[in-house]
């Protein structure tokens, strides 16, 4: 098994990131949820959901157009060549390895958000997939019932009440707001994997970043084409990114909870307790 490509960190590269984020956010239904035992839920910033704060819209639109053109004429053709030349099973293994290397960072952000059970899941996934899964080539942990998730420092800041701030479209990197831009920098600095002795002095960190960006762009390819068909691609991308990040912060604060995509037929017996091979759900 491999991790869902949609869960790959939104590491930038293209204007399609925002749309993909919205597709992910929209795939889960949400409802009010009580705080988890890990700690009291803190109020999250939701004001930006109604209307994105975009004081530099003129500049952002020009940067968006530039990045979109760059993707069409350079990045997109490179990615399509990679997809044609690399068999899907090999691409899946690359995705699995890249995602596994992000698990320590997920665990650290989970701890900073006061979610020890989520941190334990990420730690267990990294240990299992790095050993039994052959350095992350195979996602053994998911098969054992330990599902993966993403956490980041921008989400951590939002959990403790930091507002999103102005929206900014960064060349090549893609959509950000002030809070998540700061979070992105902090995640890079405190990334546990990059702190391994010698990792920063070799091509390891660069290789991981390139492969992560490549796999993220592959996962976005279909969504990018859909974005191009929109009436106002810039507004669509901005709205999608903003709504997704609000949803991500709400997950950290306990304001929303994901629901299953289906319900058992009426009359079907319901389990009285979760399977023993799965950790209990960790809602903030």
N, C-alpha and C positions, 0 to 999 in steps of 0.2 A: 504494500500500500504506500501511497505517497501523500504528502499533505496537500490539501486543497490549494491550488495555485492562487485562488482569490485571496488567501490569507497571507501571501507573501507580503512582506513589509512594503508600504507605499514609499519606495525609496527614490521616487522621481524618475525622470527621463522624458516623459511625454505628456501632452495635454490630455491623454486618455485616462490618466490616473484618477481624476476626479469622478469621471463617469463610472469607472469600475468600482470605485468606492461606494457610489450610490447604489449600484446594482447589488453589492454585498449587503449594504444596510437595508435595502428594500426587501431582501430575500427573507428577513427574519421579522416575524410579527412581535410586537412589544406590548407590555402591560405594566401597571404599577407593581412594584415589588418591595417587600419589607427589607430592612438591613440584614446582612448576614452576620453570623456570630463573630466573624473576623474583626468587626468593629462597626461603630455607628456610621451610617451613610452621611456624607457631607453634602451640603447643597451644591449643585452643579450649575454652571453658567449655561442658560438656555436662550438668552435674549437674542443671540445671533441667528437662531433658527428662523425667525420670522423674516429678517432681511439682512443679507450679508453686508458687513461694513466694508465698503470698497471705495475709500477716498481717492485712490489713484487709478480709477477705472480706465481713463484714457491711456495711461502708460501701460497698464496691465493688458489691455486689449492689443496694443502693438507688440508686446512681448509674446503674448499668446499666439498671434499670427506668425511671428518669427519662429517660435518653437514648433508650431504646427507645420510650417513649411520645411523646417529642418527634419522633422520626423518623416514627412512625405518623401523627401528627396535623398536623405542620407540614412537616418536611423532605421526607418521602415524597410528599405531594401536590404540592409544588412541583416535585420532580424528575419526577414522572409527567406534570405539565403541560408541562414542558420537553421531555420525550420525545415527547409527542403533537404539540406545536407545531413541533418542529424536525426536519426530514427527516434520516434517517440519514446521507446523504452529508455534510451540513453538520456533524453531530455528529462524524463521523469526522475531518473537517478540524480541528475544535476540539481533539480528542484529540491529533492529530498535532502541532499547534502547541504545546500545553501540554507534551507529552512532550519535544519538541525543546528547550524552554527549561530542562529539567532536566539535559540532557546535560553542560553545564559542571560542574555540581555532582557528577555521576557521575564525571567525569574527575578532579576534585580529590580525591574520596574514594579513587579507584583509586590515585592517586599516594601518598596517605597510607598506603595498605595495601601499598605497594611492589609494585604491579602495573602496570608501565609499558605493557605491551601492551594491557591493558584500557583504560587511560587514553587510549592512542592511538586505540583504536576509538571511544570516546565523543567525543573531539576531532574525529576524522574525520567521524563522524555529524553532529555539530553544524555543521561547516563545509559539508558537502555539502548537508544538508537546509535550511540557512539560505540557501544560494545557489541551487543547482539546484532545490531543493525549495520555493523561493519562501517563505522565512521559516518553513519548517517545515510548510507546508500539506500537503506530500507527503513521504512517507518514502522518498526515493530511495535512501538508503544501504542499507537492507535489501535492495532489489532488486539492489544491487551486491555483495551478499554480506557486508556489514558489519552483523552482528546487534547489536541493542541489549541492554542489561542495566541493572540498577539497583544502585547502591551508596549507602550512607549512613554517617554518622559513628557511629551505634550499632553498625553492622557493623564499622567500623574499630576501635572500642574492644574489641569482642569478639575480633577477630583478635589483639589484643595481650594477651588474657587477662582482660579486665574481666568480672566476673560480672554476670548480668542484674539481680540485686537484687530487691526486692519488686515484685510485680505491682500495678498501679494502674489503675483504670478512670476516666478523666478525662471530666467532663461534655462531651458533644457530640464532643470529640476522639476518644474511644474508648480501646482498650486500649493500655497502655504498661507498660514496666518502668523501673526507675531508670536503667539504662544507656541505653536507647533514648530516654527522655525527655531526658536530657542531650544525646544525639546529635541529637535533633530541634532543640533550641535552637541547637546549634553549626552545624548545616546551614543554619538560617535566617540566622545571623550571617555565615557565610563564603560564602554563596551567591554565586558569581561574577557571575551575571546581575544580582542586586540591587545589586552594587557599581558598576555602570555609572553614570557621572555623570548625575545627574538622575533616575535610576530610582526612588530611594527618596522623591523629593519630588513624585512624580506618582501617578496612579492605577494605574500599571503593575503595581506589586507586588501591590496589592489585587486587581486584575482577574485576575492570574495565579492568585492563591490561590483566588479564588471559582470560576473556571473549572476549576481543578484539582480542587477539592472536589466540584464538580458532576459532572464527568466520572467521578470515582472512585465517587461514589454511584450513578450510572447503571450502571456496570459491576458494582456489587454487588447490584443490585435482585433478581435471581433468587435469589442466595445468602441474602439477607436473609429472603426468604419461607421458604426451607428451614430457616433457623435458628429461625424462629418455631414450626416444627412439632416441634422437639426436646423431649425430656423435661425437660432442664435447659439452656435456651439459654445461661445465664451460664457454666456449666461447659464447655459446648461451645465457646463463644467463647474462653474463657480458655485451654483446652487447645490449640485451633487456633492462636491467636496465639503461644503459647509454643513450640510445635513448629516453627512457621514461622520464628520468629526464631533458634532453634537451627540450623535448616537453613541459613539465610542466613549465619550466622557460620561454620558448617562449610564453606560454599562459599569463604569468604574465607581460611580456614586451610588448605584443601586436604584436609580430612577426608572430603569427599564429592565426587563428580563426577556431573554429570547424564549420563544415558545416553539414546540415542535411543529413541523409543517403539516401534520395530520393528527387526527384523533382516532383512537381505536373505535371500531363499530360499537354501537350501543348494545349492551347485554354481554359484551366480551369481558371475561374476568380480568380485573386489574391487579397488578402485582402489589403486594402490601409493603414491599420495601425494595430499594434499588438493588441491582446485582452486586454481589459482594466483591466482584473483581473491578468495580469502578469506584473511584473516590466520589464522595458526595459533592453535589454541585456547589460551586463557590460563588455566591452572589455577594457583591460588596455590601 
